[in-house]
């Protein structure tokens, strides 16, 4: 059972990586129409800034601490020491365990080229894995008829796990909107498709431990990400500092009263 601890209003799940994998596979085996979020700094700030999106994230069955700062913040706000559980790391672990347990998977999102590379690697690394389908939706809002057709197609394929890569917050909103309609455990894994497919490199482990992955992503896509990282990271630091300050003041006041 994964326990939850609140960070900036978002209930982040905690536990070892193996427990996250097992929980997700159990949700898949139960054909639970649930969804899993991988929360980084951007997601937490957006959830704090937009209450409606915050409700979407908090309604997830699991909210994994995708970013190192998020994992660290769990401890800062009184939770246990928590390791990072990134979607990029969880995807290969989940595919491996799904193959071992005989569970099936479906890939939804990105482009046909990415899906082809992703599927090829998954089949090569996990020959026993049952990949029951993949679909690259158009980069525009779907009509109700198109959406119904996609839902029917996914349910006909009958996957245990449905991996969704549409980017935050679109993929989380998509999963929430399809809860109760798709009979699978849905996982919003974002950039994990690209990295697993070998189309985007990751930083070495030592650099990730220094929380430098955001800088690497900014270097890869400066025009798209500079505003997000400048505003989002700064807001995260300010919010965390503010909350920790309030926590210290509250603790100090209680001690004085005692």
C-alpha positions, 0 to 999 in steps of 0.5 A, a space after each residue: 500500500 502506497 502512503 500519500 504525503 501532501 506537497 503544495 496541495 498535491 497528495 504524492 504517493 510514497 514507497 520504493 520503486 518496486 511497490 509502485 510497479 506492483 501497485 500499477 500491475 495490480 490496478 491493471 490486473 483488476 482492469 481498474 479504470 484508474 490513472 497514474 500521474 508522474 508528478 514533476 515540478 511543473 505538474 505540482 506548480 500547475 496543480 497549485 495554480 489551477 485548482 481544477 487541474 489540482 483536482 485531476 491530479 489528486 484524483 489519480 490512484 497513484 501520484 509518483 514523485 517524478 522529479 527529484 525536487 518533488 521527492 525531496 519535498 516529501 521529506 521536507 514536509 514531514 514525510 519519509 525519505 523518498 526516492 525519485 520514481 520517474 516515468 522514464 525509469 518506470 516504463 521499462 520496469 513496468 514493461 518487464 514486469 508486465 511481460 513476466 506476469 502475462 499482462 498486456 500493454 497499449 501505447 497511446 500518443 506521440 507520433 507513428 515514428 516514435 510508436 514504431 521505435 518504441 514498440 520495436 525496442 519493447 518487443 526486442 527487450 521483452 519478447 514475451 510482452 503482449 503489445 495489443 495496440 498503439 495509436 497516434 492521435 491527431 494534434 487537434 481536439 478530437 470530435 466526439 465520434 472520433 473519441 468514441 471510436 478510439 475508446 471502443 478500439 482500445 477496449 476491444 484490444 483489452 490492455 491491462 496497462 495503457 501508457 499515455 504520452 500527450 504531455 502535461 497537463 493534456 495527458 492527465 486531463 485526458 486520463 481523467 476524462 476517460 476514467 470509467 470509459 477505458 477498462 485499463 490502468 492509464 499511465 501518463 508518462 510524457 517524454 518516456 516514449 521518446 527516451 525509451 525509443 532511443 530518440 532522446 538521450 538522458 543525462 548520466 545518473 550522476 547529473 540526474 542526482 544533482 537535479 540537472 535534468 531540467 537544464 538538459 531539457 532546456 538545452 534541447 528545447 530552449 524556445 519551447 521550455 525557457 518560459 516554463 522553467 524560468 517561471 515554474 521553477 522560480 515559483 516552485 522555489 518561492 512556494 516551497 520556501 514560503 511553506 517551509 517558513 510557515 512550518 518553522 514558525 508554527 513549530 516555534 510557536 508551539 514550542 514556546 507555548 509548551 
